[in-house]
Amino acid sequence: MVVKIICGKSIKGALHYNENKVEKGTAILILASRFAMDADDLSVGQKLERFNKLISRNPKIKTNCLHLSLNFAREEQLSLNTLRHIAGDYMRRIGFGDQPYLVYLHKDAAHQHLHIISTNIAKSGKAISFHNLARDKSEPARKDIEKLFNLVVAQGRQHNNGLLVILEPVYYGKNETKAAISNIVREVAETYKYTSLQEFDALLKQFNVTIDRGSAGSITRQRGGLLYSIVDADGNKIGVPVKASDIYTKPVLSTLKKKMEVNKVTGLAQRAILFRVLNKTLARSSIQQPVKVLENLGIKVRVLTGTAGQVEDVFFIDNQKKSILSADTNGFNPATLHQQLWSAQQVVLSGPQPVIDFSFTEQKTMAFTAALFSQLTEETYDFGNQPAPVDRKKKKKKRRKP
């Protein structure tokens, strides 16, 4: 079982995201805990009102929405009753058993997965802390539930076994366009370590999705918005594009830029591994094309070409480690590298080797650490909006000596 947690600021947005799925027939509400009514009898307004009543008890807490998903292996097809028990047990173990929550079963992917919505504002008005929720509570809960319900274990499984690979290429006409694009974009934006918009686009194109910033002078480009479209086998856009602002997590340009800055630090080790593997592959004596060697190692190679057909960049993608390396930004000549990758002859590298700078000066480290801290606190946990602790201890007054 794989668990994904989002701590957000809009309970309404999370609710409508799931209710829209229900309306389209791609999800069903299977459990409404602590709503004093059966799930089938609740209107959307009643669900939202229940959450808002609790949220109003502590308006100072802005990050007040818990939206998480429980993902099961493809070979697991669990009954609704079992899924309800798993959801209830998980919420109890992470400290949200006494909170109202809604459990939706989504049917828009090859594997079963649940979405659960709740709030961290308790009846007393006190906020349940989101700090280290994934590490301290969710991980132990996941492991215990896997044993209790005899589920496929997430930790230690191979990447190609069907549990962690929840993304599949989108094909126009076979998938519901907006839902399919949204699933791909949200997953890639949140989990991969891209550092540029070009890298992000290369990752999306694995799943037949691409980015469009809008035409020059358009409102979309002026406001920093993005459009996401399905592409065919030749890379041509087809179907109606989806606005970034219409996707639940709002992957607009400003949001992606913040994520890229964080990824420059958190993805450093993975990029270093890719770089070393690439250099060793190019330097080895083999009658096999280097690109084939890389593919056998699980590294995908994608080429970015210009309008005239020239090679502008080459990307190396490790889907297991969720990382990507750009040739152009790491000292390689893309055109020369492209030729070497598809050459079946022994490659002899002459002259200075491309060198990637994986060392950080103190100033760089401080800058990136600050960006990472800002991302984690403001975007995820929003500690700044929590009330400051009150010191209730009274200071003793000193008596004057006579």
TAWO-V102382 format. One line per field, one symbol per residue. ss: DSSP state (H for helix, E for strand, - for the rest). phi: phi as a letter, one per 40 degrees, with the letter a starting at -180 (. if undefined). psi: psi as a letter, one per 20 degrees, with the letter a starting at -180 (. if undefined). Layout:
ss: ???
phi: ???
psi: ???
//
This chain:
ss: -EEEEEEE--HHHHHHHHHHHHHH--EEEEEEE-----HHH--HHHHHHHHHHHHHHH------EEEEEEE--------HHHHHHHHHHHHHH-------EEEEEE------EEEEEEE-E-----E-----HHHHHHHHHHHHHHHH----------HHH----------E--E-HHHHHHHHHHHHHHH-E---HHHHHHHHH---EEEE------HHHH----EEEEE-----EEEEEEEHHH------HHHHHHHHHHHHHH-HHHHHHHHHHHHHHHH------HHHHHHH--EEEEEEE-----EEEEEEEE----EEEE-HHH---HHHHHHHH--------------------HHHHHHHHHHHHHHHHHHHH-HHH-----------------
phi: .bbbbbbbbbccccccdcccccccgbabcbabcgbgacdcccccccccccccccdccacccccbbbbbbbbbccccbcccccccccccccccccgbccccabbbccbbacbcabbbbabcccccgccccccfccccbccccdcccdccbfcccccgccccchcccbcbdcbcgcbcdccccdccccccccbcbcbacccccccccdbgbbbbcgcdgccdcccgcbbbbcbcccgccbgccbcccccdcfccccccccccccccccbccccccdcccccccccccacccdcccccccgbcbbbbbcccgcccabbbbbcccfbabccccbgccdcccdcccbcccccbcbgcccbccccbccccdccccccccccccccbbfcccccccbcccccccccccc
psi: ppppppoajnhgggghghhhgghijjqqoipnplijqqhiiprhhhghhgghhghiimihohnjpoorqoprqhionqrhgghggggggghghjjjhjqpqpppoqkkriqpqqppprqjorhiiqpppipkggghggghgggghgggjlrppgpiqqhkiiginipqqppphhqogggggggggggghhhqlqjrhggghhghihkkqrqpiqqpiqhgghjkrqppqqqahjjppqapqpqhiiqgjmmrghghhghggghhghjgghhhggggggghghiqoqiqphhhgghhjjoqppppqahjjqohqpqppnhgjlrqppghikiqogggggghhjpirppopqapqpppnjqprhggggghhgggggghgghghlhhjqqqqpoippppppppp.
//
